[in-house]
Amino acid sequence: MTAFATNDDLVRLHPTVLDHGIVDWTDELAEAQKDVELIIKTKWFLIEFGSMRTRGQAYTPIFNPDLLVPEQWRKAVCYRALAYYIMPHLATFRPEGDTFSTAADFFDTRFDDEMDLQLGGGVMYDLNDDGNISNNEKFPSLTTRLYR
């Protein structure tokens, strides 16, 4: 599995993230990446490729997260890690609030915005696994279709 984001990517989005006594957030980034992959699978892949027919038989293709382009999802993974794994780990959860809880809310909103942006702009998925993304391997999200 290729990592979509690193500690350096976190620092680019939140420069002080390594200043709180923890200098490696790799596990949190891995958890966030699993979350992002699951969201891509449910909100895009299963809709785009959910039910196909071959010789009259219906089947569902298998989602392979290794065929995604990591650079496309780097910010989303960082925002997810910050909102759901890193900031809650640092938060005190005092009734009057704290900086980390506020930051978690901020990064959660940024995560939602980034996922909407990337899904709406088109998922790059190396369908033929040749290492190159051609124009027919960029799949915009179909938002005008009614799914039943």
TORTIVEX-653565 format. One record per atom (N, C-alpha, C): residue number from 1; x, y, z. Coordinates in pm, 1 decimal. Example, Ala and Ser with C-alpha at 12.3 -4.5 7.8 and 13.67 -1.06 7.14 Angstrom:
// TORTIVEX-653565
     k          x          y          z
     1     1319.0     -569.0      780.0
     1     1230.0     -450.0      780.0
     1     1320.0     -330.0      780.0
     2     1285.0     -225.0      708.0
     2     1367.0     -106.0      714.0
     2     1290.0        3.0      787.0
This chain:
// TORTIVEX-653565
     k          x          y          z
     1       84.3     -117.4        0.0
     1        0.0        0.0        0.0
     1       89.3      124.3        0.0
     2       65.7      210.9      -92.7
     2      138.7      336.5     -102.5
     2       77.0      438.6       -7.3
     3      161.9      503.0       70.8
     3      112.8      606.7      162.2
     3       74.2      730.2       82.1
     4      -45.7      780.0      107.1
     4      -92.9      899.9       38.3
     4      -32.6     1027.0       97.5
     5        9.2     1021.7      225.4
     5       59.7     1141.0      293.0
     5      165.7     1102.0      395.7
     6      252.5     1197.8      425.9
     6      360.0     1176.9      522.6
     6      354.8     1286.4      629.7
     7      442.0     1273.0      728.1
     7      452.6     1377.4      830.6
     7      488.3     1511.7      769.1
     8      572.2     1511.3      665.8
     8      608.3     1636.9      599.0
     8      485.9     1704.7      538.4
     9      394.3     1624.4      483.3
     9      271.0     1681.2      427.8
     9      185.7     1743.5      537.6
    10      181.6     1679.5      654.5
    10      108.7     1736.8      768.2
    10      167.6     1872.0      807.7
    11      299.6     1878.6      811.5
    11      366.3     2002.7      851.8
    11      336.5     2115.1      752.4
    12      324.3     2082.9      623.7
    12      291.0     2185.8      524.8
    12      151.4     2243.7      550.2
    13       59.7     2162.2      599.3
    13      -76.2     2210.5      625.6
    13      -92.9     2268.8      765.4
    14      -16.9     2216.4      860.6
    14      -25.6     2263.4      999.1
    14      116.4     2265.6     1056.4
    15      187.3     2377.0     1041.2
    15      330.1     2382.7     1073.8
    15      369.4     2343.3     1215.7
    16      279.5     2351.5     1312.5
    16      316.7     2320.0     1450.5
    16      272.1     2180.5     1495.5
    17      230.8     2096.9     1402.0
    17      175.8     1966.7     1440.5
    17      278.6     1876.3     1509.5
    18      405.6     1897.6     1483.8
    18      509.2     1815.3     1547.2
    18      567.0     1879.8     1672.8
    19      509.2     1991.6     1716.6
    19      562.1     2066.0     1831.2
    19      495.7     2029.9     1963.8
    20      424.6     1920.7     1970.6
    20      348.0     1887.8     2091.3
    20      394.8     1759.9     2157.9
    21      521.9     1724.7     2135.8
    21      578.0     1607.4     2201.3
    21      568.3     1479.2     2121.3
    22      494.0     1480.4     2013.0
    22      483.1     1362.6     1927.1
    22      538.8     1403.2     1790.3
    23      637.9     1330.1     1742.7
    23      704.4     1369.5     1618.1
    23      675.2     1274.7     1502.9
    24      591.1     1176.2     1525.1
    24      557.5     1083.2     1417.1
    24      408.8     1050.4     1422.5
    25      337.7     1090.2     1319.0
    25      194.1     1065.6     1309.4
    25      163.8      963.5     1198.9
    26      257.4      876.2     1168.8
    26      241.7      779.7     1060.0
    26      121.4      688.1     1080.8
    27      101.8      639.1     1201.6
    27      -12.8      550.3     1228.5
    27     -144.6      623.3     1206.8
    28     -151.6      747.7     1249.2
    28     -273.6      826.7     1232.5
    28     -299.6      854.2     1083.9
    29     -193.8      879.9     1009.1
    29     -208.4      900.0      864.3
    29     -257.0      772.3      796.3
    30     -208.5      658.2      841.6
    30     -252.5      530.1      784.3
    30     -400.8      505.7      812.2
    31     -445.4      538.9      932.6
    31     -587.7      524.7      965.4
    31     -672.1      619.0      880.8
    32     -625.4      741.1      866.3
    32     -698.4      839.0      784.2
    32     -703.9      793.3      639.1
    33     -596.7      734.6      590.2
    33     -595.6      685.8      452.5
    33     -698.5      574.4      433.4
    34     -709.3      486.0      530.9
    34     -812.0      379.7      522.7
    34     -950.9      441.8      515.1
    35     -973.9      545.0      595.6
    35    -1103.0      614.1      592.8
    35    -1130.6      673.9      455.4
    36    -1030.7      743.7      400.6
    36    -1047.5      808.4      270.2
    36    -1072.8      703.4      161.9
    37     -999.4      594.0      164.9
    37    -1019.6      487.4       66.3
    37    -1161.0      430.7       75.2
    38    -1212.0      413.0      196.9
    38    -1347.9      361.6      213.7
    38    -1451.3      461.3      162.0
    39    -1428.7      588.6      186.6
    39    -1520.7      691.2      136.6
    39    -1519.1      693.2      -16.1
    40    -1401.4      684.6      -75.7
    40    -1392.1      680.6     -222.1
    40    -1465.2      558.3     -275.9
    41    -1446.7      447.0     -209.8
    41    -1513.5      323.3     -253.9
    41    -1664.6      338.3     -247.3
    42    -1716.5      391.0     -138.7
    42    -1862.4      397.7     -122.4
    42    -1926.9      512.6     -198.1
    43    -1859.1      627.1     -203.2
    43    -1920.7      744.5     -267.5
    43    -1891.6      754.6     -416.1
    44    -1791.4      681.7     -464.2
    44    -1758.3      691.0     -606.3
    44    -1752.5      554.0     -675.3
    45    -1666.6      465.6     -629.7
    45    -1642.2      340.8     -701.4
    45    -1767.6      254.7     -715.2
    46    -1837.3      232.3     -605.9
    46    -1955.5      145.0     -612.0
    46    -2067.7      206.5     -694.5
    47    -2069.7      338.5     -704.9
    47    -2168.7      404.3     -789.9
    47    -2124.9      396.5     -935.9
    48    -1996.5      423.1     -960.9
    48    -1943.7      423.0    -1097.5
    48    -1938.6      282.7    -1157.8
    49    -1897.6      185.5    -1078.9
    49    -1875.7       49.7    -1129.8
    49    -1959.4      -54.7    -1055.8
    50    -2060.6      -10.0     -980.5
    50    -2133.6      -96.0     -889.1
    50    -2187.8     -225.4     -944.2
    51    -2252.2     -222.8    -1054.5
    51    -2311.6     -344.6    -1107.4
    51    -2286.1     -348.6    -1257.9
    52    -2208.1     -445.4    -1298.3
    52    -2176.4     -459.8    -1439.8
    52    -2227.3     -596.1    -1487.3
    53    -2243.8     -608.1    -1615.9
    53    -2293.7     -733.7    -1671.3
    53    -2195.2     -786.7    -1775.5
    54    -2169.4     -914.7    -1766.6
    54    -2090.0     -984.9    -1866.6
    54    -2163.4    -1113.0    -1901.4
    55    -2199.8    -1124.3    -2027.0
    55    -2272.8    -1244.0    -2074.4
    55    -2396.3    -1272.3    -1988.6
    56    -2465.6    -1165.6    -1954.6
    56    -2589.7    -1180.8    -1879.6
    56    -2572.2    -1196.3    -1729.7
    57    -2449.0    -1208.5    -1682.0
    57    -2423.9    -1225.8    -1539.0
    57    -2384.1    -1091.9    -1476.9
    58    -2447.8    -1058.1    -1367.6
    58    -2413.0     -935.4    -1296.0
    58    -2295.5     -963.0    -1202.2
    59    -2205.0     -867.5    -1192.8
    59    -2094.6     -878.4    -1099.1
    59    -2052.8     -739.3    -1054.5
    60    -1986.2     -732.2     -941.9
    60    -1935.1     -606.2     -891.5
    60    -1783.6     -611.5     -896.1
    61    -1721.1     -519.2     -968.4
    61    -1574.7     -517.7     -972.3
    61    -1516.1     -492.8     -833.3
    62    -1392.8     -532.2     -814.7
    62    -1325.1     -515.2     -686.1
    62    -1246.0     -384.9     -687.0
    63    -1269.7     -304.6     -585.2
    63    -1199.4     -177.6     -570.4
    63    -1055.3     -204.4     -526.6
    64     -960.2     -142.7     -595.0
    64     -819.2     -155.6     -560.2
    64     -763.9      -16.2     -531.0
    65     -743.3       18.4     -403.5
    65     -695.6      152.3     -370.4
    65     -556.4      183.0     -425.3
    66     -479.4       79.5     -461.5
    66     -346.7      102.6     -519.7
    66     -355.0      164.8     -658.0
    67     -472.4      164.0     -720.6
    67     -489.5      222.4     -853.0
    67     -528.0      370.5     -847.0
    68     -547.2      422.6     -726.1
    68     -573.1      565.8     -708.9
    68     -441.4      641.5     -720.4
    69     -448.6      769.3     -751.8
    69     -330.1      854.9     -759.2
    69     -311.4      919.6     -621.7
    70     -205.3      881.6     -548.6
    70     -187.7      932.0     -411.3
    70     -189.6     1084.8     -400.0
    71     -129.8     1154.4     -496.7
    71     -123.6     1300.1     -489.6
    71     -261.9     1364.0     -486.6
    72     -357.9     1299.3     -550.9
    72     -492.8     1355.2     -554.1
    72     -555.9     1356.3     -414.6
    73     -519.0     1262.2     -329.7
    73     -584.4     1243.7     -200.4
    73     -498.6     1287.2      -82.1
    74     -381.4     1344.4     -110.2
    74     -287.3     1382.0       -4.1
    74     -349.6     1478.0       97.1
    75     -408.3     1587.6       49.9
    75     -468.8     1685.0      142.2
    75     -583.6     1622.4      220.2
    76     -666.2     1544.6      153.0
    76     -780.8     1483.2      221.3
    76     -733.7     1393.4      334.7
    77     -629.7     1314.2      310.7
    77     -577.3     1226.0      415.2
    77     -521.9     1308.7      530.9
    78     -449.7     1415.0      499.7
    78     -396.0     1500.5      606.2
    78     -508.1     1565.0      687.6
    79     -607.4     1620.5      619.8
    79     -719.0     1682.6      691.4
    79     -793.8     1580.5      776.7
    80     -814.2     1460.6      723.8
    80     -882.8     1355.2      799.9
    80     -800.5     1317.5      923.4
    81     -669.8     1300.3      904.4
    81     -583.8     1266.1     1017.9
    81     -587.0     1375.3     1124.1
    82     -578.0     1499.6     1080.7
    82     -579.9     1610.7     1175.9
    82     -713.1     1618.5     1249.3
    83     -822.9     1603.7     1177.7
    83     -955.5     1619.9     1238.2
    83     -996.5     1503.3     1327.2
    84     -964.7     1381.7     1286.6
    84    -1019.8     1264.8     1355.0
    84     -920.4     1188.4     1441.2
    85     -791.3     1208.8     1420.8
    85     -693.8     1128.9     1493.8
    85     -591.2     1212.6     1571.2
    86     -541.9     1319.1     1512.0
    86     -434.1     1394.8     1575.8
    86     -487.7     1497.0     1675.8
    87     -576.5     1585.5     1631.7
    87     -628.8     1688.4     1722.1
    87     -705.3     1627.6     1840.9
    88     -788.8     1524.8     1821.1
    88     -852.9     1464.3     1938.0
    88     -751.7     1401.7     2035.7
    89     -640.0     1351.8     1982.8
    89     -536.4     1295.4     2068.9
    89     -472.5     1404.2     2156.5
    90     -460.6     1522.6     2102.2
    90     -398.3     1633.1     2175.0
    90     -497.8     1712.9     2260.2
    91     -625.7     1699.1     2231.6
    91     -728.4     1780.4     2299.2
    91     -745.0     1740.8     2445.3
    92     -787.7     1837.7     2525.1
    92     -815.4     1812.2     2666.7
    92     -963.4     1784.6     2690.7
    93    -1048.1     1825.8     2597.9
    93    -1193.4     1807.2     2606.9
    93    -1252.1     1870.8     2732.8
    94    -1201.0     1985.8     2767.5
    94    -1255.7     2060.5     2880.4
    94    -1387.5     2125.2     2838.4
    95    -1480.4     2143.2     2932.3
    95    -1609.8     2202.9     2896.9
    95    -1597.3     2341.0     2832.9
    96    -1497.5     2417.4     2874.2
    96    -1481.2     2551.4     2816.7
    96    -1414.3     2547.5     2679.3
    97    -1373.7     2428.6     2636.0
    97    -1313.0     2413.6     2504.1
    97    -1162.1     2428.3     2509.6
    98    -1099.0     2390.3     2401.5
    98     -954.9     2407.5     2390.7
    98     -917.8     2424.3     2243.9
    99     -797.0     2467.1     2219.9
    99     -750.0     2497.1     2084.8
    99     -756.9     2375.3     1994.1
   100     -723.5     2259.2     2047.3
   100     -718.1     2139.3     1963.9
   100     -857.4     2093.0     1920.9
   101     -955.3     2107.0     2008.8
   101    -1092.3     2072.0     1971.3
   101    -1144.0     2165.5     1862.7
   102    -1112.5     2292.5     1875.8
   102    -1151.3     2389.6     1773.8
   102    -1082.1     2358.5     1641.9
   103     -954.0     2323.3     1647.9
   103     -879.5     2288.0     1526.6
   103     -937.7     2162.3     1462.0
   104     -980.5     2065.4     1542.6
   104    -1040.3     1943.2     1488.0
   104    -1165.2     1976.9     1406.8
   105    -1248.0     2066.6     1457.8
   105    -1368.1     2109.2     1384.1
   105    -1330.4     2178.4     1252.9
   106    -1229.7     2263.3     1258.8
   106    -1183.3     2333.7     1139.2
   106    -1135.2     2233.7     1034.1
   107    -1051.2     2138.8     1074.8
   107     -996.8     2042.1      978.9
   107    -1103.6     1944.8      928.0
   108    -1205.4     1919.2     1008.4
   108    -1316.4     1835.7      962.1
   108    -1389.8     1903.4      846.8
   109    -1412.5     2033.0      859.5
   109    -1476.0     2108.5      751.5
   109    -1387.7     2110.3      627.8
   110    -1258.2     2129.7      647.5
   110    -1165.3     2128.5      533.9
   110    -1163.2     1991.8      466.8
   111    -1171.8     1885.4      546.1
   111    -1175.5     1749.5      490.8
   111    -1298.8     1730.6      401.8
   112    -1414.7     1769.9      452.1
   112    -1537.6     1757.3      372.6
   112    -1527.3     1835.8      242.4
   113    -1475.0     1957.5      251.1
   113    -1458.4     2040.4      130.9
   113    -1362.8     1975.3       31.2
   114    -1252.1     1922.4       80.4
   114    -1152.5     1860.5       -7.5
   114    -1207.7     1734.9      -75.1
   115    -1281.7     1653.6       -1.0
   115    -1340.7     1533.3      -61.2
   115    -1441.9     1571.7     -168.2
   116    -1526.5     1671.7     -139.2
   116    -1622.7     1718.7     -239.5
   116    -1551.7     1769.6     -364.1
   117    -1445.3     1843.4     -342.9
   117    -1368.1     1899.0     -454.4
   117    -1307.3     1788.0     -540.3
   118    -1245.2     1691.0     -477.3
   118    -1178.0     1584.2     -552.5
   118    -1277.6     1489.6     -618.4
   119    -1382.8     1453.1     -548.4
   119    -1483.3     1364.6     -608.6
   119    -1556.2     1435.4     -722.0
   120    -1587.5     1562.5     -702.4
   120    -1657.4     1638.7     -805.5
   120    -1571.4     1667.1     -926.4
   121    -1442.1     1688.5     -904.0
   121    -1351.0     1718.6    -1013.0
   121    -1313.2     1597.1    -1096.2
   122    -1330.3     1480.6    -1039.9
   122    -1299.4     1358.7    -1113.6
   122    -1192.5     1275.6    -1045.2
   123    -1225.8     1151.9    -1018.9
   123    -1132.0     1059.5     -955.6
   123    -1037.8     1005.1    -1062.4
   124     -908.1     1013.6    -1035.3
   124     -809.1      954.0    -1125.5
   124     -783.5      811.4    -1076.1
   125     -819.7      715.0    -1159.5
   125     -812.7      574.0    -1121.6
   125     -750.5      497.2    -1237.6
   126     -635.0      438.4    -1215.6
   126     -560.0      368.1    -1319.8
   126     -625.8      233.6    -1349.3
   127     -736.6      240.8    -1420.2
   127     -821.8      124.3    -1443.0
   127     -748.0        7.5    -1507.8
   128     -657.9       35.9    -1601.9
   128     -586.4      -73.5    -1668.7
   128     -452.3     -104.5    -1602.5
   129     -421.5      -39.5    -1491.2
   129     -302.1      -67.2    -1410.7
   129     -172.8      -60.0    -1491.8
   130     -162.7       42.2    -1579.0
   130      -41.7       57.0    -1660.0
   130       52.9      163.9    -1606.1
   131       17.0      225.6    -1494.7
   131      101.6      327.0    -1434.8
   131       79.9      467.3    -1489.0
   132       -9.3      481.6    -1586.2
   132      -39.3      611.6    -1645.4
   132     -189.2      638.3    -1636.4
   133     -223.8      763.8    -1614.8
   133     -364.4      802.5    -1611.6
   133     -397.6      869.8    -1744.3
   134     -478.6      805.0    -1823.7
   134     -521.9      863.7    -1950.3
   134     -651.3      940.7    -1926.9
   135     -696.2     1014.7    -2028.6
   135     -818.0     1094.4    -2013.9
   135     -939.9     1009.3    -1982.3
   136     -944.0      884.9    -2033.3
   136    -1060.3      800.5    -2004.1
   136    -1048.8      731.3    -1868.0
   137     -944.5      765.1    -1790.3
   137     -930.6      713.0    -1655.2
   137     -949.1      823.7    -1550.6
   138    -1010.4      932.8    -1591.7
   138    -1049.7     1040.5    -1501.3
   138    -1201.3     1039.3    -1496.9
   139    -1255.7     1004.9    -1382.2
   139    -1398.7      981.4    -1369.2
   139    -1464.6     1089.7    -1284.8
   140    -1531.0     1186.9    -1349.7
   140    -1602.8     1287.9    -1271.1
   140    -1722.1     1224.4    -1200.8
   141    -1753.8     1276.2    -1085.8
   141    -1868.1     1226.6    -1010.1
   141    -1996.5     1269.7    -1079.8
   142    -2087.7     1177.1    -1092.6
   142    -2215.7     1207.5    -1156.7
   142    -2312.9     1255.2    -1050.2
   143    -2330.7     1385.8    -1040.3
   143    -2415.4     1440.6     -934.4
   143    -2558.8     1464.2     -979.4
   144    -2584.1     1457.1    -1109.3
   144    -2719.1     1484.8    -1156.7
   144    -2801.9     1358.3    -1173.4
   145    -2742.5     1243.9    -1153.7
   145    -2812.8     1118.5    -1171.0
   145    -2887.3     1080.1    -1043.7
   146    -3008.4     1030.3    -1059.6
   146    -3087.4      984.5     -946.9
   146    -3062.7      834.3     -929.1
   147    -3013.5      794.8     -815.3
   147    -2987.0      653.1     -787.1
   147    -3099.8      599.7     -698.6
   148    -3151.0      485.0     -735.3
   148    -3258.1      423.0     -654.8
   148    -3212.4      289.9     -603.3
